[in-house]
Structure formats: C-alpha cells, structure tokens
Amino acid sequence: MTLLFVVFVFLTTVFLGVPLVWAILLTAVLPIIVFDLGFPLQALYLNFIGGVEPNHFLAIPLFIVAGELMSRGGVGLRIIGFAKAAFGFMPGGLGMVVVGASMIFGGISGSAIADSAAIGSVMIKNMGKQGYSVAFAAGLVAAAGTIGIIIPPSIPMLIYGFVGNVSVADLFLAGMVPGALFGLFFMAVCYRVGKASGCDPGGYKTDAGELWRSFVGTAPALFMPILILGGIFSGWVTPTEAAALAVVYGLIVTMFVYRDFKIRDLPKLMIDAFVMSATVMVVIGATTVLGWLITLEQMPQILVGFVQDMSSSPWVFLLLVNVVLLILGLVLDPVPAILLTAPLFLPTAQAFGVDPVHLGVIMTCNVAVGLFTPPVGATLYVASRISGVGVLSIARAMAPLYISAIGALLLVTYVPAVSMTMVELFR
C-alpha cells in the first residue's frame, strides 16, 4: 500500500508541474504523515545532507567542468571535420557525420546536451542546405547527442555505480559496444533517408592526406577519453581522480593547443558548471531522502515479490524495467530517473540473476531514449531551439530514429553479450 501511495504521489506531483526536488521531497514526507510511520522528520534533513557528502561525488562537478571546457571553442568543428572526412563518401553521409561526430564528442564531454548543442549549431543548417528536412536534421541531432551518456565517460553511469556500489570501470567498459550499436542503427537510418530521398547520395571525395590531417587536428581532443578510461581501467586513478585529470587536460588542450579558450572565459564557464552541478547535487540529496524511506519500508522486497508473482522469468523483469524507465523518461532527466529507480531495481535484478553492470547499461540506454522523447526531452528542446522547428514536428520526423533506438535497446536488454563481452575480456 505504501509503495503504491509513493508512486501515486510522485507521478501526480510531477505531472502537475511541481519542481522535481519538491516533488521528490513531498513523496518522502507525505507517506510518513499519512500512514503515521513514526519516522522523525529531522531524519529527512540528515539524509539529505548525508546524500551529498561522499567524496566520490566530487567526480560529477569535475566531469561537468571538463565537458564544458571541451564543448566550447573549435573542438566541435574539428570533430565534425574529421567525421566528414571519414563518412562523407557514403549515401546519407552528412547524417552519418552528425552521428559519428556525436559519438566522438560524447566520449569527450559525457554530456548529451553539450553534444547536441555543439554538433547541432553547425550541422542542422548544413543538412538543411543539402536537402534534408530540417525537422529530421534536428531530430537526428537530438537522438545522436544522447549517445554521449552511453559511451563513457557517462555521468548517469557514474551515478548508478555510486548508488548501487557497482564498479564504474566495468560500467564504462560495458557502455562502449551499446553506444556504438546505437550509433550504427542511427547511421542505417541516415543511409536509407539519404538514398531514398536523393538529397544526399554520397560521393564526397576524401583522400588519405585529408583524412590524416583531420585526424591529427582532432587527436589532442580524442586523447581525453583514452586518458580517462585508460587511467581508470589500469587502476592508476580512481574515477574522481580521472575527472580532475580531465579538467587539467581540458585546460591544456583548449588554452594552449587549440587556443580557443581564454583565461577571461574561465569565470563564466565555472559559474555555468557550478549551476549545473548544484542542480544535480540537490536532486541527489532529495532522492537520497526518498531512497531512505523506500529502504526502511522494504519496498524493494515488495517489488521483488510482486514481479516474482507475475513471472519467474528474468525476461519479464527486464521488460518491466524498460517500460517503467521509458515512461519515466517522458517526465524525468537521466540523473533523477537513475537515482529513483536503481534502489528498487537492483535487489530485484539480483533475485533474477541479472548482472548489476548489465542492468546499469540497460537503465542508461533507457534514460538516453527519454532525452529525445517529448514532452520533456532535453536534447529535443536544444535541437528545437537551434533549428527553430517545433518539438512536435521534430518528434514526427524522428519516427525511424525512435524505431531504431528501441531496436538497439532490445538488443542491449536481451543479448547480455552486447554489453558484457568487454567487461569479461578485462575482468
């Protein structure tokens, strides 16, 4: 009964437009009052503070600063140039440039919004000139940008790892192939659209010299994910130390190698990163409060019993995970969606024998799809603002991209080898 009440209060407050943090806190407070659970309300404050105190959460603002550094200046343009040299010869090549550049940029910034903004500001206009529908171009930017939170480094995976006590290194390894899979599925849509419409039949000629020059120009930026992931996988640095290393390296690349970023730009960047980090940390504190109530009321055990009564098959449980997260993705950003559901799904996954790393990748892929799904999809609104096309028009043009994303999601969900092979190789 308490679990149903919690779900009802949360969904009602969110759909009524209550700010997310207050919706989460109300969801934690009301059951205590309504059901007279006897928990002191002072415990809510203590759990809120305790939720943001762990030192490992320092990695979040540090990765945000590193992503902001690399998303400003000419890094995005260099990545687009390299992607054009690599993919421009194929039908639908300009669309593939968007996807390829988004995958590369995602491995640098770890931010779907920064990815969509950096690539979209250049490529939406260029795709429109090529003959693509502007709505489709905007939709492709919105969808491809979300690969940035599947390919490591990924802040949602970082959050999941900290909340569920799951190896961040394993999660980052497990996200590589699924991120590439989503990219390949989106590229297949671009190939079909470019060839069927005739707007982009391919044929852009790239010689080896141009490809090499593009690669050399992009290489300093491309080295960042190698530095981060190599340091974590080798055990040389922790995720938090890797985030600090990324900030230092990002400063060196943008200020001294590319010279696109000036010291006078640093205060504004730090303020923007602080605001974003503060928003994330407040949400973490609020969801820690709700997680405390969920744990004390044994709601995960209730959910395990409910799902086991429905079916003993892990396939049914994973279907439930996908359905719940796709629905939550309509109204929630990735971080709160992960924070709210991980404490519920992890014990259930263990009861069904689902690897926590595999579950983390499935959850991350789901919230990535939510980022380009209306009515709240963040990358969808970024693409709409850049293109000047309405959100609903973009969503209609994105139908093939939605279908391909769901196809990739099902493969990640029901073929564990897609995400777990890399983990098994390096364990």
C-alpha positions as CSV (number, residue, x, y, z in Angstrom):
1,M,0.0,0.0,0.0
2,T,2.8,2.4,0.9
3,L,4.6,1.6,-2.4
4,L,1.5,2.4,-4.4
5,F,1.0,5.6,-2.5
6,V,4.6,6.7,-3.1
7,V,4.3,6.0,-6.8
8,F,0.9,7.9,-7.0
9,V,2.2,10.9,-5.1
10,F,5.4,11.2,-7.2
11,L,3.7,10.9,-10.6
12,T,0.9,13.2,-9.6
13,T,3.2,16.0,-8.4
14,V,5.5,15.6,-11.4
15,F,2.6,15.8,-13.9
16,L,1.1,18.8,-12.0
17,G,4.4,20.6,-12.7
18,V,5.8,20.7,-9.2
19,P,9.6,21.3,-9.4
20,L,11.4,18.0,-9.3
21,V,13.2,18.4,-6.0
22,W,10.0,19.4,-4.2
23,A,8.1,16.6,-5.8
24,I,10.6,14.0,-4.5
25,L,10.6,15.5,-1.0
26,L,6.8,15.6,-0.9
27,T,6.8,12.0,-1.9
28,A,9.0,11.2,1.0
29,V,7.2,13.3,3.6
30,L,3.5,12.6,2.8
31,P,3.7,8.8,3.5
32,I,5.3,9.4,6.9
33,I,2.4,11.7,7.8
34,V,-0.5,9.9,6.1
35,F,0.5,6.4,7.4
36,D,1.9,7.6,10.7
37,L,5.1,5.7,10.1
38,G,6.8,7.2,13.2
39,F,10.0,8.4,11.5
40,P,11.2,11.8,12.8
41,L,11.2,14.4,10.1
42,Q,14.6,15.6,11.3
43,A,15.9,12.3,9.7
44,L,15.0,13.7,6.3
45,Y,17.4,16.6,6.7
46,L,20.2,14.4,7.9
47,N,19.7,12.0,5.0
48,F,19.6,14.9,2.5
49,I,23.0,16.2,3.8
50,G,24.4,12.7,4.1
51,G,23.4,12.0,0.5
52,V,25.7,14.7,-0.9
53,E,28.6,14.3,1.5
54,P,30.5,11.3,0.0
55,N,33.8,12.3,-1.6
56,H,33.3,10.3,-4.7
57,F,30.6,12.7,-5.8
58,L,33.3,15.2,-6.5
59,A,33.7,13.4,-9.8
60,I,30.3,14.8,-11.0
61,P,31.2,18.6,-11.0
62,L,34.7,17.8,-12.3
63,F,33.4,15.9,-15.3
64,I,30.9,18.7,-15.9
65,V,33.7,21.2,-15.9
66,A,35.8,19.1,-18.3
67,G,32.8,18.6,-20.6
68,E,32.2,22.4,-20.6
69,L,35.8,23.1,-21.5
70,M,35.8,20.7,-24.4
71,S,32.4,21.8,-25.7
72,R,33.5,25.4,-26.2
73,G,35.6,26.8,-28.9
74,G,36.6,24.9,-32.0
75,V,36.7,21.3,-30.7
76,G,33.3,20.5,-32.1
77,L,34.2,21.9,-35.5
78,R,37.4,19.8,-35.6
79,I,35.4,16.7,-34.7
80,I,32.9,17.4,-37.4
81,G,35.7,17.9,-40.0
82,F,37.2,14.5,-39.0
83,A,33.8,12.8,-39.2
84,K,33.1,14.3,-42.6
85,A,36.4,13.0,-43.9
86,A,35.6,9.6,-42.6
87,F,31.9,9.2,-43.5
88,G,31.1,11.8,-46.2
89,F,31.6,9.4,-49.1
90,M,28.5,7.2,-48.3
91,P,24.8,7.8,-49.1
92,G,23.4,9.7,-46.2
93,G,26.9,10.8,-45.4
94,L,26.0,14.1,-43.9
95,G,23.7,12.5,-41.4
96,M,26.4,10.0,-40.6
97,V,28.7,12.8,-39.9
98,V,26.2,14.0,-37.3
99,V,26.1,10.6,-35.7
100,G,29.9,9.9,-35.9
101,A,30.7,13.4,-34.6
102,S,28.2,12.9,-31.7
103,M,29.8,9.6,-30.8
104,I,33.3,11.1,-30.7
105,F,32.2,14.2,-28.9
106,G,30.2,12.1,-26.4
107,G,33.4,10.3,-25.5
108,I,35.0,13.6,-24.7
109,S,32.2,15.6,-22.9
110,G,30.0,12.9,-21.4
111,S,27.0,15.3,-21.8
112,A,24.1,14.7,-24.2
113,I,23.1,18.4,-24.1
114,A,26.6,19.7,-24.8
115,D,26.9,17.2,-27.6
116,S,23.6,18.2,-29.2
117,A,24.4,21.9,-28.9
118,A,27.9,21.7,-30.3
119,I,27.1,19.5,-33.2
120,G,23.6,20.9,-33.9
121,S,24.8,24.5,-34.1
122,V,26.8,23.6,-37.2
123,M,25.1,20.6,-38.8
124,I,21.4,21.3,-38.8
125,K,21.9,24.3,-41.1
126,N,24.2,22.3,-43.3
127,M,21.8,19.3,-43.6
128,G,19.0,21.7,-44.5
129,K,21.1,23.1,-47.3
130,Q,21.9,19.6,-48.5
131,G,18.1,19.0,-48.9
132,Y,17.3,17.1,-45.7
133,S,14.1,18.0,-43.9
134,V,15.1,20.5,-41.1
135,A,12.9,18.6,-38.7
136,F,14.7,15.4,-39.4
137,A,18.1,17.1,-39.1
138,A,17.1,18.5,-35.7
139,G,15.7,15.1,-34.7
140,L,18.9,13.4,-35.7
141,V,21.0,15.8,-33.7
142,A,18.7,15.3,-30.6
143,A,18.9,11.5,-30.9
144,A,22.6,11.2,-31.7
145,G,23.5,13.5,-28.9
146,T,22.2,11.1,-26.3
147,I,24.9,8.6,-27.3
148,G,27.1,10.8,-25.2
149,I,25.7,9.4,-22.0
150,I,26.0,5.7,-23.1
151,I,29.6,5.9,-24.4
152,P,32.0,6.6,-21.4
153,P,32.6,8.8,-19.6
154,S,28.9,8.9,-18.6
155,I,27.5,10.8,-15.6
156,P,24.4,8.6,-15.3
157,M,26.6,5.5,-15.2
158,L,28.8,7.3,-12.6
159,I,25.7,8.0,-10.5
160,Y,24.4,4.4,-10.9
161,G,27.8,3.0,-9.9
162,F,28.0,5.1,-6.8
163,V,24.4,4.4,-5.7
164,G,24.5,0.7,-6.4
165,N,28.1,0.1,-5.3
166,V,28.9,-1.2,-8.8
167,S,32.3,-0.9,-10.5
168,V,32.4,2.3,-12.5
169,A,35.2,0.9,-14.6
170,D,33.0,-2.1,-15.5
171,L,30.1,0.2,-16.3
172,F,32.3,2.3,-18.6
173,L,33.6,-0.8,-20.4
174,A,30.1,-2.2,-20.7
175,G,28.8,1.1,-22.4
176,M,31.2,1.0,-25.3
177,V,29.6,-1.5,-27.6
178,P,26.0,-0.4,-26.8
179,G,26.9,3.2,-27.6
180,A,28.5,2.1,-30.9
181,L,25.4,-0.1,-31.6
182,F,23.0,2.9,-31.2
183,G,25.3,4.9,-33.5
184,L,25.2,2.2,-36.2
185,F,21.4,1.9,-36.0
186,F,21.1,5.7,-36.4
187,M,23.6,5.6,-39.3
188,A,21.5,3.0,-41.0
189,V,18.5,5.4,-40.9
190,C,20.7,8.1,-42.4
191,Y,21.8,5.8,-45.2
192,R,18.2,5.0,-46.0
193,V,16.9,8.6,-45.8
194,G,19.9,9.9,-47.9
195,K,19.5,7.3,-50.6
196,A,15.7,7.1,-50.7
197,S,15.2,10.9,-50.8
198,G,18.1,11.5,-53.2
199,C,19.1,14.5,-51.1
200,D,22.4,13.0,-50.1
201,P,23.6,10.3,-52.5
202,G,27.2,10.4,-51.2
203,G,30.3,10.8,-53.3
204,Y,32.2,13.3,-51.1
205,K,35.8,12.5,-52.0
206,T,38.3,12.2,-49.2
207,D,42.0,11.3,-49.9
208,A,44.2,9.7,-47.3
209,G,46.0,13.0,-46.8
210,E,42.9,14.9,-45.9
211,L,41.8,12.1,-43.6
212,W,45.1,12.1,-41.8
213,R,45.2,15.9,-41.4
214,S,41.7,15.8,-39.9
215,F,42.7,13.1,-37.5
216,V,45.9,14.9,-36.5
217,G,43.9,18.1,-35.9
218,T,41.4,16.2,-33.7
219,A,43.9,13.9,-31.9
220,P,44.5,16.1,-28.8
221,A,40.8,16.1,-28.1
222,L,40.4,12.4,-28.9
223,F,43.1,11.6,-26.4
224,M,41.0,12.8,-23.5
225,P,38.7,9.6,-23.3
226,I,41.8,7.5,-23.7
227,L,43.4,9.3,-20.8
228,I,40.3,9.0,-18.6
229,L,39.4,5.4,-19.4
230,G,43.0,4.1,-19.5
231,G,43.7,5.6,-16.1
232,I,40.5,4.1,-14.6
233,F,40.9,0.6,-16.2
234,S,44.6,0.4,-15.3
235,G,43.9,1.2,-11.7
236,W,46.2,4.2,-11.9
237,V,43.5,6.6,-10.9
238,T,40.0,6.5,-9.3
239,P,37.0,7.9,-11.2
240,T,37.2,11.1,-9.1
241,E,41.0,11.5,-9.8
242,A,40.3,10.8,-13.5
243,A,37.7,13.6,-13.5
244,A,40.3,16.0,-12.0
245,L,42.8,14.8,-14.6
246,A,40.3,15.5,-17.4
247,V,39.8,19.1,-16.2
248,V,43.6,19.8,-16.2
249,Y,44.0,18.1,-19.6
250,G,41.0,20.0,-21.0
251,L,42.5,23.3,-19.9
252,I,45.8,22.5,-21.5
253,V,44.2,21.4,-24.8
254,T,41.7,24.3,-25.1
255,M,44.1,27.1,-23.9
256,F,47.5,26.1,-25.2
257,V,47.0,23.6,-28.0
258,Y,43.8,24.8,-29.8
259,R,43.9,28.3,-28.2
260,D,40.1,28.5,-28.4
261,F,39.6,29.3,-24.8
262,K,41.0,32.3,-22.9
263,I,41.6,32.8,-19.2
264,R,38.9,35.6,-19.2
265,D,36.3,32.9,-20.3
266,L,37.0,30.8,-17.2
267,P,34.7,32.6,-14.7
268,K,31.6,32.2,-16.9
269,L,32.5,28.6,-17.5
270,M,32.9,27.9,-13.8
271,I,29.6,29.6,-13.0
272,D,27.7,27.6,-15.6
273,A,29.3,24.4,-14.4
274,F,28.5,25.3,-10.8
275,V,24.9,25.9,-11.6
276,M,24.6,22.6,-13.4
277,S,26.5,20.7,-10.6
278,A,24.4,22.3,-7.9
279,T,21.2,21.2,-9.7
280,V,22.5,17.6,-9.9
281,M,23.6,17.6,-6.2
282,V,20.3,18.9,-4.9
283,V,18.5,16.2,-6.8
284,I,20.9,13.6,-5.4
285,G,20.2,14.9,-1.8
286,A,16.4,14.7,-2.4
287,T,16.5,11.3,-3.9
288,T,18.6,10.0,-1.0
289,V,15.8,11.0,1.3
290,L,13.3,9.1,-0.7
291,G,15.7,6.2,-1.0
292,W,16.0,6.1,2.8
293,L,12.2,5.8,3.1
294,I,12.0,3.2,0.4
295,T,14.6,1.1,2.1
296,L,13.1,1.3,5.6
297,E,9.7,0.4,4.3
298,Q,11.2,-2.6,2.5
299,M,9.7,-1.5,-0.9
300,P,12.4,-3.3,-2.9
301,Q,11.5,-6.6,-1.3
302,I,7.8,-5.9,-2.0
303,L,8.7,-5.2,-5.7
304,V,10.7,-8.5,-5.9
305,G,7.7,-10.4,-4.6
306,F,5.3,-8.7,-7.0
307,V,7.4,-9.3,-10.0
308,Q,8.1,-13.0,-9.0
309,D,4.3,-13.5,-8.6
310,M,3.9,-12.2,-12.2
311,S,6.6,-14.4,-13.6
312,S,9.8,-16.2,-12.7
313,S,11.4,-15.2,-16.0
314,P,14.2,-12.5,-16.0
315,W,12.9,-11.5,-19.4
316,V,9.7,-10.3,-17.9
317,F,11.5,-8.3,-15.3
318,L,13.8,-6.7,-17.9
319,L,10.7,-5.8,-19.9
320,L,9.2,-4.2,-16.8
321,V,12.4,-2.2,-16.3
322,N,12.3,-0.9,-19.9
323,V,8.6,0.0,-19.7
324,V,9.0,1.8,-16.4
325,L,12.1,3.8,-17.4
326,L,10.7,4.7,-20.9
327,I,7.6,6.1,-19.1
328,L,9.7,7.9,-16.5
329,G,11.9,9.3,-19.4
330,L,8.8,11.2,-20.5
331,V,9.0,13.4,-17.4
332,L,12.4,13.0,-15.8
333,D,16.0,13.7,-16.8
334,P,18.5,10.8,-16.6
335,V,20.1,11.5,-13.2
336,P,16.9,11.6,-11.1
337,A,15.4,8.7,-13.1
338,I,18.5,6.6,-12.2
339,L,18.6,7.7,-8.6
340,L,14.9,6.9,-8.1
341,T,14.8,3.5,-9.7
342,A,18.2,2.0,-9.0
343,P,17.4,1.2,-5.3
344,L,14.2,-0.6,-6.4
345,F,15.6,-2.4,-9.4
346,L,18.9,-3.6,-8.1
347,P,17.6,-6.1,-5.4
348,T,15.1,-7.4,-7.9
349,A,17.7,-7.8,-10.6
350,Q,19.9,-9.8,-8.2
351,A,16.9,-12.0,-7.3
352,F,16.5,-12.8,-11.0
353,G,20.3,-13.3,-11.6
354,V,20.7,-10.2,-13.8
355,D,24.3,-8.8,-13.6
356,P,24.2,-5.3,-11.9
357,V,26.5,-4.0,-14.7
358,H,24.2,-5.2,-17.4
359,L,21.2,-3.6,-15.5
360,G,23.1,-0.3,-15.3
361,V,23.7,-0.2,-19.1
362,I,20.0,-1.1,-19.8
363,M,18.9,1.8,-17.5
364,T,21.4,4.2,-19.1
365,C,20.1,3.3,-22.6
366,N,16.5,3.8,-21.5
367,V,17.1,7.3,-20.0
368,A,19.1,8.2,-23.1
369,V,16.0,7.4,-25.2
370,G,14.0,9.6,-22.8
371,L,16.2,12.5,-23.5
372,F,14.9,12.8,-27.1
373,T,11.3,11.9,-26.3
374,P,8.7,14.6,-25.7
375,P,7.3,16.3,-23.6
376,V,10.4,16.9,-21.5
377,G,13.3,15.6,-23.7
378,A,16.3,17.9,-23.1
379,T,18.1,17.3,-26.3
380,L,14.9,17.6,-28.2
381,Y,14.4,21.1,-26.9
382,V,18.1,22.0,-27.6
383,A,17.6,20.9,-31.2
384,S,14.3,22.7,-31.5
385,R,15.8,26.0,-30.2
386,I,18.7,25.7,-32.7
387,S,16.6,24.8,-35.7
388,G,13.5,26.9,-35.0
389,V,11.3,23.9,-35.6
390,G,8.6,22.9,-33.1
391,V,9.1,20.0,-30.8
392,L,6.1,18.0,-32.1
393,S,7.2,18.5,-35.8
394,I,10.7,17.2,-34.9
395,A,9.2,14.2,-33.0
396,R,7.1,13.2,-36.0
397,A,10.1,13.4,-38.3
398,M,12.0,11.2,-35.8
399,A,9.8,8.1,-36.2
400,P,12.5,6.0,-37.9
401,L,15.0,7.1,-35.2
402,Y,12.7,6.1,-32.4
403,I,12.2,2.6,-34.0
404,S,15.9,2.1,-34.5
405,A,16.6,3.2,-30.9
406,I,14.0,0.7,-29.5
407,G,15.6,-2.0,-31.7
408,A,19.1,-1.2,-30.2
409,L,17.6,-1.1,-26.7
410,L,16.0,-4.6,-27.1
411,L,19.3,-6.0,-28.3
412,V,21.2,-4.5,-25.3
413,T,18.5,-5.8,-23.0
414,Y,18.1,-9.4,-24.2
415,V,21.6,-10.1,-25.5
416,P,23.8,-9.6,-22.5
417,A,26.9,-10.2,-24.6
418,V,26.4,-6.8,-26.3
419,S,27.4,-5.0,-23.0
420,M,29.1,-7.7,-21.0
421,T,31.7,-9.0,-23.6
422,M,34.1,-6.1,-23.0
423,V,33.7,-6.5,-19.2
424,E,34.5,-10.2,-19.3
425,L,37.6,-9.5,-21.5
426,F,39.1,-7.1,-19.0
427,R,38.0,-8.6,-15.7
